[in-house]
Structure formats: C-alpha cells, structure tokens
C-alpha cells in the first residue's frame, strides 16, 4: 500500500497539477540543500531569492540563475508547455477566494521585493503552505 502524502492536493490548493508538482520538487530541492541563497542581482547556479521570479537562459537550471518559489516551480514543473504551467497556477484560482489569497501569500510575502527572505524561511513557508494551505513566513 502506498503511503498517503501529508500534503494537500493540487485541487485543495486551487493549483494545476504540473505547477503543484513543481512546488513539491522545489521543496525537495530545498530539503536537500540544492539551492543557494543569493542577492537578487547576482546570478549563480541554482540561485534562490524571493525577490526574483526567474532569470535564466532557456529555463535551464544549469546556467547562472536566480529564482523564487514560483519561478523554480515553473522551471521544474513536468508540464510540456511551461508557460501554461505558470499561467494555470494563477488563473486556476478564478475569483478572489481564500485559496487565491493564500497562494499570493506564498509567492509574494510581505516585503518580498527587498529580497531578504532566507532559504530557511522559504522552506518553512512552502512546507506549511503544502500542509495547511497557508504559508507561514516566520
């Protein structure tokens, strides 16, 4: 018997499946220490900064890159059409709801533009979002 995931489903969160799978991959990489926190204006391989959605060539994690939670979920998503994955993540939540507010609370936390959220804070926020539907930015 397969173990049941402790996380809410894509449907529970109001996300499309490819983007949701991308979020799970981001959390896995965070837990394995595969991202490097960097200043938002410094490109490094597997760079992470909440102030920078995505900067990379041809959506490749192999070159100098910086991404946030949503940016990396977009890149890692198994979707064959990456643009549909990102657009669908947001537009699948059609009207102002708690799901939509919670999603934006994950990807655009208060003060995200200054780029000071740490990788550890982002990991906690992402995991709490997947577990409860609400990001906890400690």
Helices and strands as residue ranges (DSSP letters): H 10-13, H 17-31, E 36-37, E 44-45, E 47-48, E 54-55, E 64-67, H 69-76, H 82-91, H 98-107, G 112-114, H 119-132
